[in-house]
Amino acid sequence: MAPHTKNKPVAKRFKYSPNKIKLALSAMKEGMSSLKASQMYSIPRTTLRNKFSGKSPEVSLGHSGTLSILGNENEQLLVEWVLASSKMGFPVDREGLLSSVKKLVDELNLKTPFTNNRPGRKWFYSFMQRHKILSQKHAEYVNRARGSVTEEKIRNWFTEVYGLLGDDAIILKEPKRIFNLDETCFNLAPKGELILGERGKNVYDEHSNSNKENITTLFATNALGTWAPPLTLYKYERIPAIIARSAPPNWGIGKSENGWMTSETFFEYMSNIFLPFLIENNIERPVIVFLDGHKSHLSLYLSKFCHENKIILVALYPNSTHIIQPLDVAVFGPLKSKWKRIVKQWRIENDKEISKFDIPLALSGIINNPEMKTNVESGFRATGLYPFDSNNVDYSKIIVRTNQLKQIDLNVENLMSHLVFIENKIFKIDVDLLGKFKRAERGGYAWDGNEEAVLLFKLWLEVKNDIKNYDHVSTSTPVSSPPIDYQLSPTNYNGPTHDRPTTSNQTSEQTNLTLYEDSLSNENALPNNGMSQNTSSITSESQQSVRSEPSSIIMSAKRSLQNVFDDIIKWPVQKETTSKRKKEYTPSVITSKKWIEYYELKDQEKLDKEIQKENKKKAAQEKKKKIEQNKIEKVKLKELKKIELAESDESSELNDSWCSSQSDASESLAIPLGQLDLVLSITDLKPGDYILVKFESKNKKKITYKYVATVQKLVEDTDVEIQCFEAVDEENTEYIPIENDISMVELKDIIGKLPYPELKKSGRQLKSVFPGVVDTFEKC
C-alpha cells in the first residue's frame, strides 16, 4: 500500500514580468549580487543565475520547459479552429487534428521532428495538456433539422406561448400545475462499462436477452418533481398476467402492435391514468402539459378530451427538445446511467438477467430516488419552463451555421479593424512591444513595463477581450421574454378563447406551436364512422361523472368480467374485423392494478366454468348409472316371471355336431330372451348399441345361430350394418369383436337390444363384459 501523503499546495510560477527580469539582469551587470537582485525584484535567485550565465534565455517563455514545436500563435489558431468547428456541428477528432497539423506544417515549410511532417500520439497528448479548454468526448448525434434551430426562434416560441395562453398564463407561476411528458426506450442488454480480463485476449459478456430489444416507457412529472404513474408499452395482442402482477400498483401497462407509442395508447393514458392522477392528488385544473410534437400526441380526439377536462397541451418548438424539454435535458441521462447499473446488479443479486417483465419494478426504484426529484427541478429551470423565462435556456447547444455566421453584427468587423490598426501603430512605435503585450496577456499580469505604454496596453487588451467574449451565436437583437412578475387577475377557466392576444411577429412558424384545444373550433371535423351524434363524443355523461370526484374512481364491491372496463374511456375508433369469432375487448392502456383485477376476475370465471362443467359431468354419470341399474332390475324381474325358454329340443338334436360347452351355456341363461328390449322399428336403434342377432344356416337342417353384435350404421328402414362378436370365456359373459366380420342384417333378424357392457382392456384387446350370461349360439 502506498504511503499516505498530504496534498501540498502547488507553488505558482512566473509571478514576475519579463521587464523585471530585464531590470534585475541590468543591475547584476552593474555589480549587484544575485541575492540582492532576487530580493529586490522578487525573482528566484536560481533563475537570475541561469539567465545571467547564459544557461537559459533572457526572454521568458511564460512557461517551464522548451518552446512548443509549432509555436504558441500557431497552436492558439488550432485551438480556435477546433472550438469553432465543434460549434458549427463539425467536431474534430484526433486524426483530423493531426492531419490538419501536417497540412499546416507543409504550407508554412516548418522544420519539425515529425515523421513525414505528421505529429504522433505523444505530441497530441502534450497539446491537450497545454490547452485545458479542450477535452476528448463522444459526440452527440443531432440531425439536420435540429441543427436549423436558432436562438431567435426559441425566444419567439416563449413569447408566442405566453401570448396564446392569455389569462391562463398565471398557471406558469404554479410549479404543481406545469407538467412535461416524454417517452424513452430501455435496452435489456445495454452496453456496460469497462470490465476486467486477461491482457491480450477477448472477453465476452453473454446475455440471454437480445441487445436489440427495447421497451418504451412514458414518463410524466411536474416542476416540483412529482411523478404521475408512468406507462410501459409492450408488443402484445393481450397483456400477460405476469406483467401486471410484477409491476408496482397504478403503474401504467399498455400494448400496441409494435410496442411503440400510438395515438390510441397516448389517448387512453391521458384519460385513464393521467387524469385520475390529477383528481386523486387534488391538483387544480387547468394544468399545462409541455410535450413534443410526435404524431401520436396529435389527435383530434385527444384535443377534445383535454378541452373538456381542462388540460392544456403545449407542443415544444420542433427539433429543440434537446434544449427546452426538461426530461431530455436533465432526467433521461442520469436515468439510463442508473438503468445500466441496475441491469448488472440485478444479475448479481437474482442469479438471472432482468426481463421485460421486471422493467416497471426496476424503473420505479430509480424515479423514486430523491436525486431524481432534484434533477427534475433542475431540468425545468435549465429549459426555462419554470420559472418561465427564455433567458434561462442554455443556447450553447445550438449549432452555428454558415448562413448564420454571415449575419454576424458588423461591430465584430469594426473591432477587428480597430485591433489591426492598433497593432500596426504599436509595431511602428516598437518592434518588440507587441510581443511583450502578448506575453503579459498570456501571463495574466498587469503591464509593468514602460509607463508610457500603459494606456496603449489597456486599449489593446480591451479590444482583444471584446472580440474573444463576443457571442458569435446571436444573429440579431434577442427577443426578450415577458417579465415573470406580471400582474394577472385569476379567473375561472371557461375553456380556450379564440380572441387571445398574439404577438406582432407571428409567422407561418406559429403553426408549429400547438395549443391543442384551439383545434376544436370545428367539431364537425370529427368523423362519425357510422355512429350517432350522441355516441361519437369522447366522453359520455357517465364517464364524465366518473372523473368528477376522486371517490367515484373507487370500484364497487361487485365486479364481473363483463363490466370490469365500464369506467375505462376507450379510444373512439375501434378496428373492424372480418373474423366471425367474437373477440374480447381489452383497453390499450390501464394501470397494473386494473389489469390484476381483470385477471383475477378472469381466473374466477374460468374456475366457475370448470366447476360447472365438472358438476354436469357428474350429473350425467349419475344419470347413466341409474339407467343401467334400472335395466338390470328389469332383467331380474323378467327372470322371475319367465323361468325357461323352450330350447331344449333344439339343443338335444345338435349334441353330436356342436360343442358341449356351448350347449351348456345355452341351458343356463342369466339374460333370457324375454327380458331383452324389443326392436320394433329402425328408430329404436342407434350406432353403438349392443344387440342379439340371429342367422339361419343354408343347409337342410336350417340351424339358427345367435351372435352378439354392435350397430355400425343404419342403412335403410329395414337394413342394419353390424359388427359381430365372439365369446372368449366359458360363461359367455366376455366378448371381443370378430376380425373382418361385418354383416348386413334385416330388422326382423334382430332378437333384441342388450344392456351396455363394461369395457375392460386386456393386452391390446378391449373386452365387452356383460353383467350376466348372454344366450348366444355360435359355431365351434
C-alpha positions, 0 to 999 in steps of 0.5 A: 500500500502506498504511503499516505501523503498530504496534498501540498499546495502547488507553488505558482510560477512566473509571478514576475514580468519579463521587464523585471527580469530585464531590470534585475539582469541590468543591475547584476551587470552593474555589480549587484549580487544575485541575492540582492537582485532576487530580493529586490525584484522578487525573482528566484535567485536560481533563475537570475543565475541561469539567465545571467550565465547564459544557461537559459534565455533572457526572454521568458517563455511564460512557461517551464520547459522548451518552446512548443514545436509549432509555436504558441500563435500557431497552436492558439489558431488550432485551438480556435479552429477546433472550438469553432468547428465543434460549434458549427456541428463539425467536431474534430477528432484526433486524426483530423487534428493531426492531419490538419497539423501536417497540412499546416506544417507543409504550407508554412515549410516548418522544420519539425521532428515529425515523421513525414511532417505528421505529429504522433500520439505523444505530441497530441497528448502534450497539446491537450495538456497545454490547452485545458479548454479542450477535452476528448468526448463522444459526440452527440448525434443531432440531425439536420433539422435540429441543427436549423434551430436558432436562438431567435426562434426559441425566444419567439416560441416563449413569447408566442406561448405566453401570448396564446395562453392569455389569462391562463398564463398565471398557471406558469407561476404554479410549479404543481400545475406545469407538467412535461411528458416524454417517452424513452426506450430501455435496452435489456442488454445495454452496453456496460462499462469497462470490465476486467480480463486477461491482457491480450485476449477477448472477453465476452459478456453473454446475455440471454436477452437480445441487445436489440430489444427495447421497451418504451416507457412514458414518463410524466412529472411536474416542476416540483418533481412529482411523478404521475404513474408512468406507462410501459408499452409492450408488443402484445395482442393481450397483456400477460398476467405476469406483467401486471402482477410484477409491476408496482400498483397504478403503474401504467401497462399498455400494448400496441402492435409494435410496442411503440407509442400510438395515438390510441395508447397516448389517448387512453393514458391521458384519460385513464391514468393521467387524469385520475392522477390529477383528481386523486392528488387534488391538483387544480385544473387547468394544468399545462402539459409541455410535450413534443410534437410526435404524431401520436400526441396529435389527435383530434380526439385527444384535443377534445378530451383535454378541452373538456377536462381542462388540460392544456397541451403545449407542443415544444418548438420542433427539433429543440427538445434537446434544449427546452424539454426538461426530461431530455435535458436533465432526467433521461441521462442520469436515468439510463446511467442508473438503468445500466447499473441496475441491469448488472446488479440485478444479475448479481443479486437474482442469479438471472438477467432482468426481463421485460417483465421486471422493467416497471419494478426496476424503473420505479426504484430509480424515479423514486430516488430523491436525486431524481426529484432534484434533477427534475427541478433542475431540468425545468429551470435549465429549459426555462419552463419554470420559472418561465423565462427564455433567458434561462435556456442554455443556447450553447447547444445550438449549432452555428451555421454558415448562413448564420455566421454571415449575419454576424453584427458588423461591430465584430468587423469594426473591432477587428479593424480597430485591433489591426490598426492598433497593432500596426501603430504599436509595431511602428512605435516598437518592434518588440512591444507587441510581443511583450503585450502578448506575453503579459496577456498570456501571463495574466499580469498587469503591464509593468513595463514602460509607463508610457505604454500603459494606456496603449496596453489597456486599449489593446487588451480591451479590444482583444477581450471584446472580440474573444467574449463576443457571442458569435451565436446571436444573429440579431437583437434577442427577443426578450421574454415577458417579465415573470412578475406580471400582474394577472387577475385569476379567473375561472377557466371557461375553456380556450378563447379564440380572441387571445392576444398574439404577438406582432411577429407571428409567422407561418412558424406559429403553426408549429406551436400547438395549443391543442384545444384551439383545434376544436373550433370545428367539431364537425371535423370529427368523423362519425364512422357510422355512429350517432351524434350522441355516441361519437363524443369522447366522453359520455355523461357517465364517464364524465361523472366518473372523473368528477370526484376522486371517490367515484374512481373507487370500484364497487364491491361487485365486479364481473368480467363483463363490466370490469372496463365500464369506467375505462374511456376507450379510444373512439375508433375501434378496428373492424374485423372480418373474423366471425369469432367474437373477440374480447375487448381489452383497453390499450392502456390501464394501470397494473392494478386494473389489469390484476383485477381483470385477471383475477376476475378472469381466473374466477370465471374460468374456475366457475366454468370448470366447476360447472362443467365438472358438476354436469359431468357428474350429473350425467354419470349419475344419470347413466348409472341409474339407467343401467341399474334400472335395466338390470332390475328389469332383467331380474324381474323378467327372470322371475316371471319367465323361468325357461325358454323352450330350447331344449329340443333344439339343443338335444338334436345338435349334441353330436355336431356342436360343442358341449360347452356351448350347449351348456351355456345355452341351458343356463341363461342369466339374460333370457330372451324375454327380458331383452328390449324389443326392436320394433322399428329402425328408430329404436336403434342407434350406432353403438348399441349392443344387440342379439342377432340371429342367422339361419344356416343354408343347409337342410337342417336350417340351424339358427345361430345367435351372435352378439353384435354392435350397430355400425350404421343404419342403412335403410328402414329395414337394413342394419350394418353390424359388427359381430362378436365372439365369446372368449370365456366359458360363461359367455359373459366376455366378448371381443369383436370378430376380425373382418366380420361385418354383416348386413342384417334385416330388422326382423333378424334382430332378437333384441337390444342388450344392456351396455357392457363394461369395457375392460382392456386386456393386452391390446384387446378391449373386452365387452363384459356383460353383467350376466350370461348372454344366450348366444349360439355360435359355431365351434 
